[in-house]
Amino acid sequence: MINMIQFLEQNPSVVSLLKENKASLIGITELEQKAILDSFNEELCIENRLWN
């Protein structure tokens, strides 16, 4: 999965297609895909994250 995330970081246009449901990630569950897309969400507030 780390390779998939690295690919998406280098290809933000694919992230846009995923958000518009015009593409999908083969071998990734719906829940995993949602988590990946949430991590690319620009509105994500880092201040609200809990770090252990």
Predicted model as a PDB file, atoms N, CA, C, CB and O in Angstrom, pLDDT in the B-factor column:
MODEL        1                                                                  
ATOM      1  N   MET A   1       0.826  -1.188   0.000  1.00 77.00           N  
ATOM      2  CA  MET A   1       0.000   0.000   0.000  1.00 77.00           C  
ATOM      3  C   MET A   1       0.872   1.255   0.000  1.00 77.00           C  
ATOM      4  CB  MET A   1      -0.941  -0.004   1.208  1.00 77.00           C  
ATOM      5  O   MET A   1       0.474   2.287  -0.541  1.00 77.00           O  
ATOM      6  N   ILE A   2       2.049   1.173   0.599  1.00 82.00           N  
ATOM      7  CA  ILE A   2       2.935   2.349   0.637  1.00 82.00           C  
ATOM      8  C   ILE A   2       3.301   2.802  -0.773  1.00 82.00           C  
ATOM      9  CB  ILE A   2       4.216   2.036   1.439  1.00 82.00           C  
ATOM     10  O   ILE A   2       3.430   3.999  -1.031  1.00 82.00           O  
ATOM     11  N   ASN A   3       3.469   1.840  -1.690  1.00 85.00           N  
ATOM     12  CA  ASN A   3       3.776   2.205  -3.073  1.00 85.00           C  
ATOM     13  C   ASN A   3       2.613   2.951  -3.712  1.00 85.00           C  
ATOM     14  CB  ASN A   3       4.115   0.957  -3.894  1.00 85.00           C  
ATOM     15  O   ASN A   3       2.816   3.879  -4.495  1.00 85.00           O  
ATOM     16  N   MET A   4       1.394   2.541  -3.374  1.00 85.00           N  
ATOM     17  CA  MET A   4       0.200   3.200  -3.900  1.00 85.00           C  
ATOM     18  C   MET A   4       0.143   4.651  -3.419  1.00 85.00           C  
ATOM     19  CB  MET A   4      -1.076   2.438  -3.471  1.00 85.00           C  
ATOM     20  O   MET A   4      -0.157   5.552  -4.202  1.00 85.00           O  
ATOM     21  N   ILE A   5       0.426   4.874  -2.154  1.00 84.00           N  
ATOM     22  CA  ILE A   5       0.401   6.228  -1.597  1.00 84.00           C  
ATOM     23  C   ILE A   5       1.488   7.089  -2.226  1.00 84.00           C  
ATOM     24  CB  ILE A   5       0.574   6.188  -0.072  1.00 84.00           C  
ATOM     25  O   ILE A   5       1.254   8.257  -2.536  1.00 84.00           O  
ATOM     26  N   GLN A   6       2.667   6.523  -2.413  1.00 88.00           N  
ATOM     27  CA  GLN A   6       3.751   7.266  -3.061  1.00 88.00           C  
ATOM     28  C   GLN A   6       3.368   7.628  -4.492  1.00 88.00           C  
ATOM     29  CB  GLN A   6       5.057   6.443  -3.050  1.00 88.00           C  
ATOM     30  O   GLN A   6       3.649   8.736  -4.948  1.00 88.00           O  
ATOM     31  N   PHE A   7       2.732   6.706  -5.196  1.00 91.00           N  
ATOM     32  CA  PHE A   7       2.279   6.986  -6.559  1.00 91.00           C  
ATOM     33  C   PHE A   7       1.275   8.133  -6.567  1.00 91.00           C  
ATOM     34  CB  PHE A   7       1.654   5.729  -7.190  1.00 91.00           C  
ATOM     35  O   PHE A   7       1.357   9.031  -7.405  1.00 91.00           O  
ATOM     36  N   LEU A   8       0.326   8.102  -5.631  1.00 90.00           N  
ATOM     37  CA  LEU A   8      -0.686   9.154  -5.566  1.00 90.00           C  
ATOM     38  C   LEU A   8      -0.081  10.505  -5.204  1.00 90.00           C  
ATOM     39  CB  LEU A   8      -1.760   8.786  -4.557  1.00 90.00           C  
ATOM     40  O   LEU A   8      -0.544  11.538  -5.686  1.00 90.00           O  
ATOM     41  N   GLU A   9       0.944  10.507  -4.364  1.00 87.00           N  
ATOM     42  CA  GLU A   9       1.627  11.758  -4.032  1.00 87.00           C  
ATOM     43  C   GLU A   9       2.275  12.366  -5.269  1.00 87.00           C  
ATOM     44  CB  GLU A   9       2.683  11.522  -2.944  1.00 87.00           C  
ATOM     45  O   GLU A   9       2.316  13.587  -5.415  1.00 87.00           O  
ATOM     46  N   GLN A  10       2.774  11.524  -6.149  1.00 91.00           N  
ATOM     47  CA  GLN A  10       3.445  11.993  -7.362  1.00 91.00           C  
ATOM     48  C   GLN A  10       2.466  12.280  -8.495  1.00 91.00           C  
ATOM     49  CB  GLN A  10       4.463  10.968  -7.818  1.00 91.00           C  
ATOM     50  O   GLN A  10       2.832  12.906  -9.490  1.00 91.00           O  
ATOM     51  N   ASN A  11       1.218  11.823  -8.347  1.00 91.00           N  
ATOM     52  CA  ASN A  11       0.210  11.985  -9.397  1.00 91.00           C  
ATOM     53  C   ASN A  11      -1.103  12.488  -8.804  1.00 91.00           C  
ATOM     54  CB  ASN A  11      -0.016  10.654 -10.141  1.00 91.00           C  
ATOM     55  O   ASN A  11      -2.077  11.740  -8.721  1.00 91.00           O  
ATOM     56  N   PRO A  12      -1.130  13.744  -8.397  1.00 89.00           N  
ATOM     57  CA  PRO A  12      -2.338  14.276  -7.749  1.00 89.00           C  
ATOM     58  C   PRO A  12      -3.571  14.255  -8.651  1.00 89.00           C  
ATOM     59  CB  PRO A  12      -2.086  15.689  -7.290  1.00 89.00           C  
ATOM     60  O   PRO A  12      -4.693  14.290  -8.146  1.00 89.00           O  
ATOM     61  N   SER A  13      -3.395  14.199  -9.952  1.00 92.00           N  
ATOM     62  CA  SER A  13      -4.557  14.131 -10.845  1.00 92.00           C  
ATOM     63  C   SER A  13      -5.317  12.825 -10.644  1.00 92.00           C  
ATOM     64  CB  SER A  13      -4.118  14.267 -12.315  1.00 92.00           C  
ATOM     65  O   SER A  13      -6.535  12.785 -10.821  1.00 92.00           O  
ATOM     66  N   VAL A  14      -4.613  11.760 -10.277  1.00 92.00           N  
ATOM     67  CA  VAL A  14      -5.270  10.482 -10.012  1.00 92.00           C  
ATOM     68  C   VAL A  14      -6.107  10.588  -8.733  1.00 92.00           C  
ATOM     69  CB  VAL A  14      -4.222   9.338  -9.889  1.00 92.00           C  
ATOM     70  O   VAL A  14      -7.187  10.004  -8.649  1.00 92.00           O  
ATOM     71  N   VAL A  15      -5.616  11.323  -7.749  1.00 90.00           N  
ATOM     72  CA  VAL A  15      -6.382  11.541  -6.521  1.00 90.00           C  
ATOM     73  C   VAL A  15      -7.694  12.244  -6.861  1.00 90.00           C  
ATOM     74  CB  VAL A  15      -5.561  12.376  -5.492  1.00 90.00           C  
ATOM     75  O   VAL A  15      -8.744  11.890  -6.324  1.00 90.00           O  
ATOM     76  N   SER A  16      -7.642  13.219  -7.734  1.00 90.00           N  
ATOM     77  CA  SER A  16      -8.863  13.923  -8.156  1.00 90.00           C  
ATOM     78  C   SER A  16      -9.845  12.968  -8.820  1.00 90.00           C  
ATOM     79  CB  SER A  16      -8.518  15.071  -9.120  1.00 90.00           C  
ATOM     80  O   SER A  16     -11.048  13.032  -8.565  1.00 90.00           O  
ATOM     81  N   LEU A  17      -9.338  12.085  -9.667  1.00 93.00           N  
ATOM     82  CA  LEU A  17     -10.205  11.110 -10.335  1.00 93.00           C  
ATOM     83  C   LEU A  17     -10.831  10.150  -9.321  1.00 93.00           C  
ATOM     84  CB  LEU A  17      -9.410  10.320 -11.391  1.00 93.00           C  
ATOM     85  O   LEU A  17     -11.996   9.774  -9.453  1.00 93.00           O  
ATOM     86  N   LEU A  18     -10.068   9.765  -8.331  1.00 92.00           N  
ATOM     87  CA  LEU A  18     -10.594   8.881  -7.292  1.00 92.00           C  
ATOM     88  C   LEU A  18     -11.701   9.568  -6.504  1.00 92.00           C  
ATOM     89  CB  LEU A  18      -9.473   8.436  -6.347  1.00 92.00           C  
ATOM     90  O   LEU A  18     -12.724   8.953  -6.203  1.00 92.00           O  
ATOM     91  N   LYS A  19     -11.501  10.835  -6.172  1.00 89.00           N  
ATOM     92  CA  LYS A  19     -12.504  11.586  -5.414  1.00 89.00           C  
ATOM     93  C   LYS A  19     -13.794  11.760  -6.213  1.00 89.00           C  
ATOM     94  CB  LYS A  19     -11.949  12.956  -5.015  1.00 89.00           C  
ATOM     95  O   LYS A  19     -14.878  11.841  -5.636  1.00 89.00           O  
ATOM     96  N   GLU A  20     -13.676  11.817  -7.546  1.00 92.00           N  
ATOM     97  CA  GLU A  20     -14.834  11.978  -8.426  1.00 92.00           C  
ATOM     98  C   GLU A  20     -15.430  10.631  -8.825  1.00 92.00           C  
ATOM     99  CB  GLU A  20     -14.442  12.762  -9.675  1.00 92.00           C  
ATOM    100  O   GLU A  20     -16.355  10.580  -9.636  1.00 92.00           O  
ATOM    101  N   ASN A  21     -14.907   9.535  -8.262  1.00 91.00           N  
ATOM    102  CA  ASN A  21     -15.346   8.170  -8.587  1.00 91.00           C  
ATOM    103  C   ASN A  21     -15.194   7.842 -10.068  1.00 91.00           C  
ATOM    104  CB  ASN A  21     -16.794   7.980  -8.177  1.00 91.00           C  
ATOM    105  O   ASN A  21     -15.985   7.082 -10.627  1.00 91.00           O  
ATOM    106  N   LYS A  22     -14.175   8.417 -10.699  1.00 94.00           N  
ATOM    107  CA  LYS A  22     -13.874   8.134 -12.098  1.00 94.00           C  
ATOM    108  C   LYS A  22     -12.721   7.147 -12.227  1.00 94.00           C  
ATOM    109  CB  LYS A  22     -13.545   9.423 -12.840  1.00 94.00           C  
ATOM    110  O   LYS A  22     -12.323   6.785 -13.335  1.00 94.00           O  
ATOM    111  N   ALA A  23     -12.186   6.714 -11.083  1.00 92.00           N  
ATOM    112  CA  ALA A  23     -11.096   5.736 -11.051  1.00 92.00           C  
ATOM    113  C   ALA A  23     -11.235   4.953  -9.752  1.00 92.00           C  
ATOM    114  CB  ALA A  23      -9.676   6.432 -11.158  1.00 92.00           C  
ATOM    115  O   ALA A  23     -11.930   5.371  -8.825  1.00 92.00           O  
ATOM    116  N   SER A  24     -10.563   3.813  -9.704  1.00 88.00           N  
ATOM    117  CA  SER A  24     -10.560   3.028  -8.471  1.00 88.00           C  
ATOM    118  C   SER A  24      -9.182   2.407  -8.292  1.00 88.00           C  
ATOM    119  CB  SER A  24     -11.666   1.929  -8.497  1.00 88.00           C  
ATOM    120  O   SER A  24      -8.389   2.333  -9.231  1.00 88.00           O  
ATOM    121  N   LEU A  25      -8.917   1.970  -7.091  1.00 89.00           N  
ATOM    122  CA  LEU A  25      -7.638   1.356  -6.763  1.00 89.00           C  
ATOM    123  C   LEU A  25      -7.833  -0.158  -6.687  1.00 89.00           C  
ATOM    124  CB  LEU A  25      -7.069   1.919  -5.419  1.00 89.00           C  
ATOM    125  O   LEU A  25      -8.502  -0.658  -5.783  1.00 89.00           O  
ATOM    126  N   ILE A  26      -7.257  -0.872  -7.622  1.00 89.00           N  
ATOM    127  CA  ILE A  26      -7.381  -2.330  -7.657  1.00 89.00           C  
ATOM    128  C   ILE A  26      -6.598  -2.931  -6.503  1.00 89.00           C  
ATOM    129  CB  ILE A  26      -6.881  -2.900  -9.011  1.00 89.00           C  
ATOM    130  O   ILE A  26      -5.450  -2.562  -6.256  1.00 89.00           O  
ATOM    131  N   GLY A  27      -7.232  -3.863  -5.796  1.00 88.00           N  
ATOM    132  CA  GLY A  27      -6.585  -4.525  -4.681  1.00 88.00           C  
ATOM    133  C   GLY A  27      -6.700  -3.775  -3.364  1.00 88.00           C  
ATOM    134  O   GLY A  27      -6.138  -4.195  -2.352  1.00 88.00           O  
ATOM    135  N   ILE A  28      -7.429  -2.665  -3.375  1.00 89.00           N  
ATOM    136  CA  ILE A  28      -7.627  -1.848  -2.172  1.00 89.00           C  
ATOM    137  C   ILE A  28      -9.116  -1.887  -1.832  1.00 89.00           C  
ATOM    138  CB  ILE A  28      -7.124  -0.357  -2.386  1.00 89.00           C  
ATOM    139  O   ILE A  28      -9.958  -1.658  -2.700  1.00 89.00           O  
ATOM    140  N   THR A  29      -9.439  -2.172  -0.585  1.00 90.00           N  
ATOM    141  CA  THR A  29     -10.849  -2.212  -0.196  1.00 90.00           C  
ATOM    142  C   THR A  29     -11.438  -0.802  -0.207  1.00 90.00           C  
ATOM    143  CB  THR A  29     -11.013  -2.855   1.202  1.00 90.00           C  
ATOM    144  O   THR A  29     -10.714   0.193  -0.250  1.00 90.00           O  
ATOM    145  N   GLU A  30     -12.757  -0.743  -0.167  1.00 88.00           N  
ATOM    146  CA  GLU A  30     -13.438   0.554  -0.153  1.00 88.00           C  
ATOM    147  C   GLU A  30     -13.046   1.361   1.081  1.00 88.00           C  
ATOM    148  CB  GLU A  30     -14.964   0.360  -0.196  1.00 88.00           C  
ATOM    149  O   GLU A  30     -12.848   2.574   1.005  1.00 88.00           O  
ATOM    150  N   LEU A  31     -12.937   0.679   2.213  1.00 92.00           N  
ATOM    151  CA  LEU A  31     -12.555   1.354   3.451  1.00 92.00           C  
ATOM    152  C   LEU A  31     -11.118   1.881   3.374  1.00 92.00           C  
ATOM    153  CB  LEU A  31     -12.703   0.398   4.644  1.00 92.00           C  
ATOM    154  O   LEU A  31     -10.839   2.994   3.819  1.00 92.00           O  
ATOM    155  N   GLU A  32     -10.213   1.082   2.811  1.00 90.00           N  
ATOM    156  CA  GLU A  32      -8.822   1.526   2.648  1.00 90.00           C  
ATOM    157  C   GLU A  32      -8.740   2.714   1.699  1.00 90.00           C  
ATOM    158  CB  GLU A  32      -7.943   0.374   2.128  1.00 90.00           C  
ATOM    159  O   GLU A  32      -7.997   3.664   1.945  1.00 90.00           O  
ATOM    160  N   GLN A  33      -9.510   2.655   0.605  1.00 89.00           N  
ATOM    161  CA  GLN A  33      -9.505   3.756  -0.352  1.00 89.00           C  
ATOM    162  C   GLN A  33     -10.019   5.030   0.303  1.00 89.00           C  
ATOM    163  CB  GLN A  33     -10.356   3.407  -1.583  1.00 89.00           C  
ATOM    164  O   GLN A  33      -9.471   6.108   0.077  1.00 89.00           O  
ATOM    165  N   LYS A  34     -11.078   4.912   1.120  1.00 89.00           N  
ATOM    166  CA  LYS A  34     -11.596   6.090   1.819  1.00 89.00           C  
ATOM    167  C   LYS A  34     -10.535   6.671   2.744  1.00 89.00           C  
ATOM    168  CB  LYS A  34     -12.864   5.734   2.620  1.00 89.00           C  
ATOM    169  O   LYS A  34     -10.371   7.889   2.807  1.00 89.00           O  
ATOM    170  N   ALA A  35      -9.817   5.821   3.459  1.00 88.00           N  
ATOM    171  CA  ALA A  35      -8.765   6.291   4.366  1.00 88.00           C  
ATOM    172  C   ALA A  35      -7.658   6.995   3.589  1.00 88.00           C  
ATOM    173  CB  ALA A  35      -8.181   5.115   5.172  1.00 88.00           C  
ATOM    174  O   ALA A  35      -7.153   8.031   4.022  1.00 88.00           O  
ATOM    175  N   ILE A  36      -7.286   6.439   2.454  1.00 88.00           N  
ATOM    176  CA  ILE A  36      -6.246   7.058   1.627  1.00 88.00           C  
ATOM    177  C   ILE A  36      -6.716   8.419   1.136  1.00 88.00           C  
ATOM    178  CB  ILE A  36      -5.880   6.150   0.427  1.00 88.00           C  
ATOM    179  O   ILE A  36      -5.970   9.394   1.219  1.00 88.00           O  
ATOM    180  N   LEU A  37      -7.939   8.501   0.629  1.00 88.00           N  
ATOM    181  CA  LEU A  37      -8.455   9.777   0.129  1.00 88.00           C  
ATOM    182  C   LEU A  37      -8.605  10.798   1.245  1.00 88.00           C  
ATOM    183  CB  LEU A  37      -9.794   9.571  -0.562  1.00 88.00           C  
ATOM    184  O   LEU A  37      -8.354  11.986   1.041  1.00 88.00           O  
ATOM    185  N   ASP A  38      -9.012  10.342   2.422  1.00 87.00           N  
ATOM    186  CA  ASP A  38      -9.106  11.260   3.564  1.00 87.00           C  
ATOM    187  C   ASP A  38      -7.740  11.848   3.890  1.00 87.00           C  
ATOM    188  CB  ASP A  38      -9.681  10.537   4.801  1.00 87.00           C  
ATOM    189  O   ASP A  38      -7.639  13.012   4.278  1.00 87.00           O  
ATOM    190  N   SER A  39      -6.697  11.056   3.735  1.00 85.00           N  
ATOM    191  CA  SER A  39      -5.355  11.553   4.041  1.00 85.00           C  
ATOM    192  C   SER A  39      -4.896  12.603   3.033  1.00 85.00           C  
ATOM    193  CB  SER A  39      -4.362  10.399   4.074  1.00 85.00           C  
ATOM    194  O   SER A  39      -4.015  13.409   3.333  1.00 85.00           O  
ATOM    195  N   PHE A  40      -5.489  12.594   1.840  1.00 84.00           N  
ATOM    196  CA  PHE A  40      -5.150  13.591   0.824  1.00 84.00           C  
ATOM    197  C   PHE A  40      -6.095  14.785   0.858  1.00 84.00           C  
ATOM    198  CB  PHE A  40      -5.174  12.959  -0.557  1.00 84.00           C  
ATOM    199  O   PHE A  40      -5.938  15.723   0.076  1.00 84.00           O  
ATOM    200  N   ASN A  41      -7.068  14.758   1.753  1.00 81.00           N  
ATOM    201  CA  ASN A  41      -8.041  15.823   1.855  1.00 81.00           C  
ATOM    202  C   ASN A  41      -7.362  17.094   2.361  1.00 81.00           C  
ATOM    203  CB  ASN A  41      -9.199  15.414   2.782  1.00 81.00           C  
ATOM    204  O   ASN A  41      -6.789  17.101   3.450  1.00 81.00           O  
ATOM    205  N   GLU A  42      -7.424  18.158   1.579  1.00 62.00           N  
ATOM    206  CA  GLU A  42      -6.766  19.414   1.936  1.00 62.00           C  
ATOM    207  C   GLU A  42      -7.392  20.069   3.160  1.00 62.00           C  
ATOM    208  CB  GLU A  42      -6.814  20.372   0.769  1.00 62.00           C  
ATOM    209  O   GLU A  42      -6.754  20.896   3.811  1.00 62.00           O  
ATOM    210  N   GLU A  43      -8.628  19.710   3.480  1.00 54.00           N  
ATOM    211  CA  GLU A  43      -9.319  20.322   4.604  1.00 54.00           C  
ATOM    212  C   GLU A  43      -8.970  19.628   5.916  1.00 54.00           C  
ATOM    213  CB  GLU A  43     -10.821  20.287   4.377  1.00 54.00           C  
ATOM    214  O   GLU A  43      -9.418  20.064   6.976  1.00 54.00           O  
ATOM    215  N   LEU A  44      -8.193  18.578   5.866  1.00 49.00           N  
ATOM    216  CA  LEU A  44      -7.826  17.847   7.071  1.00 49.00           C  
ATOM    217  C   LEU A  44      -7.035  18.760   7.993  1.00 49.00           C  
ATOM    218  CB  LEU A  44      -7.010  16.580   6.724  1.00 49.00           C  
ATOM    219  O   LEU A  44      -6.065  19.389   7.570  1.00 49.00           O  
ATOM    220  N   CYS A  45      -7.443  18.831   9.234  1.00 49.00           N  
ATOM    221  CA  CYS A  45      -6.807  19.719  10.210  1.00 49.00           C  
ATOM    222  C   CYS A  45      -5.799  18.921  11.026  1.00 49.00           C  
ATOM    223  CB  CYS A  45      -7.867  20.383  11.142  1.00 49.00           C  
ATOM    224  O   CYS A  45      -6.188  18.081  11.837  1.00 49.00           O  
ATOM    225  N   ILE A  46      -4.545  19.165  10.828  1.00 51.00           N  
ATOM    226  CA  ILE A  46      -3.490  18.433  11.512  1.00 51.00           C  
ATOM    227  C   ILE A  46      -3.509  18.704  13.005  1.00 51.00           C  
ATOM    228  CB  ILE A  46      -2.135  18.796  10.936  1.00 51.00           C  
ATOM    229  O   ILE A  46      -3.100  17.846  13.787  1.00 51.00           O  
ATOM    230  N   GLU A  47      -3.968  19.861  13.415  1.00 52.00           N  
ATOM    231  CA  GLU A  47      -4.005  20.210  14.828  1.00 52.00           C  
ATOM    232  C   GLU A  47      -4.899  19.268  15.622  1.00 52.00           C  
ATOM    233  CB  GLU A  47      -4.478  21.637  15.000  1.00 52.00           C  
ATOM    234  O   GLU A  47      -4.697  19.105  16.825  1.00 52.00           O  
ATOM    235  N   ASN A  48      -5.884  18.645  14.978  1.00 52.00           N  
ATOM    236  CA  ASN A  48      -6.819  17.780  15.673  1.00 52.00           C  
ATOM    237  C   ASN A  48      -6.344  16.329  15.754  1.00 52.00           C  
ATOM    238  CB  ASN A  48      -8.153  17.837  14.995  1.00 52.00           C  
ATOM    239  O   ASN A  48      -7.042  15.495  16.331  1.00 52.00           O  
ATOM    240  N   ARG A  49      -5.204  16.012  15.204  1.00 52.00           N  
ATOM    241  CA  ARG A  49      -4.690  14.647  15.245  1.00 52.00           C  
ATOM    242  C   ARG A  49      -4.067  14.359  16.613  1.00 52.00           C  
ATOM    243  CB  ARG A  49      -3.653  14.423  14.121  1.00 52.00           C  
ATOM    244  O   ARG A  49      -3.491  15.234  17.259  1.00 52.00           O  
ATOM    245  N   LEU A  50      -4.203  13.127  17.018  1.00 53.00           N  
ATOM    246  CA  LEU A  50      -3.574  12.692  18.270  1.00 53.00           C  
ATOM    247  C   LEU A  50      -2.325  11.901  17.932  1.00 53.00           C  
ATOM    248  CB  LEU A  50      -4.555  11.836  19.137  1.00 53.00           C  
ATOM    249  O   LEU A  50      -2.383  10.951  17.151  1.00 53.00           O  
ATOM    250  N   TRP A  51      -1.222  12.275  18.498  1.00 51.00           N  
ATOM    251  CA  TRP A  51       0.047  11.583  18.253  1.00 51.00           C  
ATOM    252  C   TRP A  51       0.461  10.893  19.538  1.00 51.00           C  
ATOM    253  CB  TRP A  51       1.160  12.572  17.762  1.00 51.00           C  
ATOM    254  O   TRP A  51       0.450  11.501  20.609  1.00 51.00           O  
ATOM    255  N   ASN A  52       0.820   9.646  19.435  1.00 49.00           N  
ATOM    256  CA  ASN A  52       1.283   8.885  20.598  1.00 49.00           C  
ATOM    257  C   ASN A  52       2.781   8.871  20.658  1.00 49.00           C  
ATOM    258  CB  ASN A  52       0.752   7.461  20.564  1.00 49.00           C  
ATOM    259  O   ASN A  52       3.357   8.277  21.570  1.00 49.00           O  
TER     260      ASN A  52                                                      
ENDMDL                                                                          
END                                                                             
